[in-house]
Amino acid sequence: MAFAAASGWASGLASCVISAATMANVGRLASGATLVGLPSVAKTTAAVVGSVVAVSSVPVVLSAVGFTGAGIAASSLAAKMMSTAAIANGGGVAAGGLVATLQSVGAAGLSLASKAILASTGFTLGAWIVP
């Protein structure tokens, strides 16, 4: 369910960006100017889509792995990770460790700082993909 909502939100944002870019290019064409800015529009669109995908995919992936809002799902990869961490730490999961951090994000969501870091990383990778 969360994946469908995130996917719908990302595709809606992408279509708005593409529509705006198309309108800008139609305006240039109608005024007799050339479409010199098309590569930069494609690069910007890819960067924005990369940013949206990076931020919206983290909760979906964590939930699919088993880090849910209700706790770690039984018989999931997250449960196996928790078991391994508990055995390695003598019976408990270390606070601040990978499993504890992923569970915190799975239960409470990403902090604003984490969203900003993911968005800028996705933006950079999205812009890097388009030549």
Beta strands, then each sheet from edge to edge (+ up, - down):
strand 1: 67-68
strand 2: 71-72
sheet 1: 1+ 2-
end
